[in-house]
Amino acid sequence: MVKAIYLLVTNNVVEKDCRRPDERVILEYELGDNLQYPLYCKVGDINKSSWKRSDVPISAGEYVFDNKKYSLDDKSPPEYNLKLKKSLLKNDAGKYSCTEGSKEIKIYILIAKGYVS
């Protein structure tokens, strides 16, 4: 089961909030888990937006580079949500970021339980 820790650091105060644009979300998962919900991101212009894993592009606008592994849930603009289609593996751990232009809007850190990356 995927466990989420929603953290937002503002002026050294930690708040729980899953819809703020400047937050960093930590998701902890067991190998073989599925993400029930997409990685949420709200953008102003989908055409200027992208998802990346570390610095490797996953999507650009509405185009997904590896559509066997990822898909976009962008049916409700301005939401630009990333779905992982397959069960999570050890190498799925890492930083996922939603960007608009050069600005990071949302950051997710996926951590495989029992593994240190």
Phi and psi in degrees as a GROMACS rama.xvg file:
@    title "Ramachandran Plot"
@    xaxis  label "Phi"
@    yaxis  label "Psi"
@TYPE xy
-80.6047  129.78  VAL-2
-111.456  135.158  LYS-3
-112.19  141.449  ALA-4
-122.602  113.56  ILE-5
-98.34  115.198  TYR-6
-126.642  136.357  LEU-7
-129.47  124.214  LEU-8
-106.366  115.959  VAL-9
-133.545  119.831  THR-10
50.2255  44.2517  ASN-11
63.5692  17.4663  ASN-12
-110.836  131.317  VAL-13
-97.0145  125.457  VAL-14
-122.198  153.479  GLU-15
-98.107  123.056  LYS-16
-167.117  122.861  ASP-17
-100.314  8.82469  CYS-18
-124.151  5.68415  ARG-19
-79.5329  138.764  ARG-20
-70.6489  -21.9125  PRO-21
-103.331  23.8575  ASP-22
-91.8074  162.583  GLU-23
-119.557  120.983  ARG-24
-108.408  131.154  VAL-25
-107.405  121.786  ILE-26
-113.603  124.611  LEU-27
-107.112  131.613  GLU-28
-137.38  156.32  TYR-29
-90.31  148.857  GLU-30
-57.8503  136.192  LEU-31
90.1245  -7.7016  GLY-32
-66.4481  158.594  ASP-33
-115.023  144.171  ASN-34
-79.9803  118.351  LEU-35
-70.0815  -33.1066  GLN-36
-119.985  149.335  TYR-37
-69.5449  163.278  PRO-38
-74.7679  116.395  LEU-39
-80.5524  138.503  TYR-40
-152.755  136.202  CYS-41
-114.993  121.936  LYS-42
-125.277  165.275  VAL-43
-85.3579  -36.335  GLY-44
-140.343  108.359  ASP-45
-59.3071  -36.1636  ILE-46
-64.6955  -21.5911  ASN-47
-100.801  8.15287  LYS-48
-107.171  159.495  SER-49
-155.397  160.369  SER-50
-112.779  142.363  TRP-51
-134.179  149.31  LYS-52
-111.714  115.03  ARG-53
56.9089  -119.61  SER-54
-109.865  12.825  ASP-55
-93.4039  123.246  VAL-56
-64.7291  135.438  PRO-57
-102.38  -39.3922  ILE-58
-145.051  160.694  SER-59
-142.286  115.808  ALA-60
60.3393  -128.08  GLY-61
-93.4422  2.56528  GLU-62
-92.3805  132.005  TYR-63
-110.498  127.199  VAL-64
-71.0831  -37.299  PHE-65
-122.424  84.7906  ASP-66
-77.9656  -0.229906  ASN-67
-81.4361  -26.673  LYS-68
-103.563  -34.9114  LYS-69
-126.005  155.965  TYR-70
-147.039  164.471  SER-71
-109.519  141.618  LEU-72
-111.153  89.853  ASP-73
-122.376  30.6044  ASP-74
-75.5911  -15.7925  LYS-75
-121.25  67.4768  SER-76
-52.9724  139.954  PRO-77
-93.4314  21.0645  PRO-78
-76.4567  140.253  GLU-79
-138.461  75.084  TYR-80
-96.7579  141.511  ASN-81
-101.801  130.014  LEU-82
-111.289  137.706  LYS-83
-98.6726  120.142  LEU-84
-78.3927  -28.3549  LYS-85
-106.931  164.11  LYS-86
-60.4082  148.359  SER-87
-77.137  135.46  LEU-88
-111.844  171.975  LEU-89
-57.1933  -41.0254  LYS-90
-78.3529  1.98146  ASN-91
-82.9025  -11.7807  ASP-92
-63.6991  150.604  ALA-93
140.272  -170.546  GLY-94
-94.1914  125.572  LYS-95
-114.836  128.627  TYR-96
-130.904  141.63  SER-97
-102.447  128.173  CYS-98
-124.008  154.934  THR-99
-130.046  111.907  GLU-100
65.3853  -126.409  GLY-101
-99.8133  1.89135  SER-102
-94.1888  127.668  LYS-103
-75.5875  124.093  GLU-104
-93.2263  -42.5516  ILE-105
-144.887  141.535  LYS-106
-126.848  131.044  ILE-107
-118.41  135.389  TYR-108
-113.102  113.748  ILE-109
-96.4949  128.815  LEU-110
-124.579  124.312  ILE-111
-79.674  126.882  ALA-112
-61.162  135.108  LYS-113
85.7183  -1.65251  GLY-114
-123.161  142.57  TYR-115
-109.321  126.736  VAL-116
